[in-house]
Amino acid sequence: MSDQAYFKHHVFFCLNERNDGRACCASHDAKSAQEHAKQRLKKLDMNGQGKIRINKAGCLDRCDQGPVLVIYPEGTWYTYVDKEDIDEIVDQHLLGGKVVERLKI
């Protein structure tokens, strides 16, 4: 068994949808952001084993700070507003290894 993780980075986008009026990530178009990140990494050939995995997640219990995503193994949490923010997280954190301080929560 290898000591190396299956994925270098594993990214979970909260796509939780609440119907009771409370804040939720789905109301911030989180699904579109998750799909954008996934497609961007595919185009860069950075998805798959030994690389990066983008996943959908249910409630990550931080909807009040949403939309949110978390990157493992670091456990770094981010919020974002648009696809440009997602691109910055991809470029700086996932590809460049530097935390995007302005988006970190």
Secondary structure, 3 states (H helix, E strand, C coil): CCCCCCCCEEEEEECCCCCCCCCCHHHHCHHHHHHHHHHHHHHCCCECCCCEEEEEECCCCCHHHCCEEEEECCCEEEECCCHHHHHHHHHHHHHCCCCCHHHEC
